[in-house]
């Protein structure tokens, strides 16, 4: 653990970037508060560079270096605000509610998309097919636009900030020649289930 008696924002930034890089590169270490506190002494770092500078550094480091996918920027921003809010404050409660709502919305969307894959392709092939990457993303743009419209009609709007996986899955339905009739049936089944 590094202990700074004096320093500047560059030293703090480098320490923070190093810790985040270790976490980002690790396949077995989740990015959570306990791990972060073991990697860096956050109170010392905050003292070193100041809380407002640290918030800016944190957001800039995570997002601009590509360590956090763009679709997760809102989650990380809310998480940081939650950590920074005073314990027991109304603000902390409000931020936690926002974070909870956003997480449940994403979990709900991901669960529905996964269920659609299971309905159409089975429990083994479904997730693999829906998550596959290819270039171009989709061959039939008319099918893709129709699939999005159909999904949103049955399941609700897909937020572009966190809908990348859903959009990719819908493109993969077209790429795997799923008919709109079969898709409508799967969307209806997946979206009538309460999650």
Helices and strands as residue ranges (DSSP letters): H 9-25, H 33-39, H 42-49, H 51-64, G 70-72, H 73-84, H 90-121, H 125-131, H 141-155, H 164-175, H 180-192
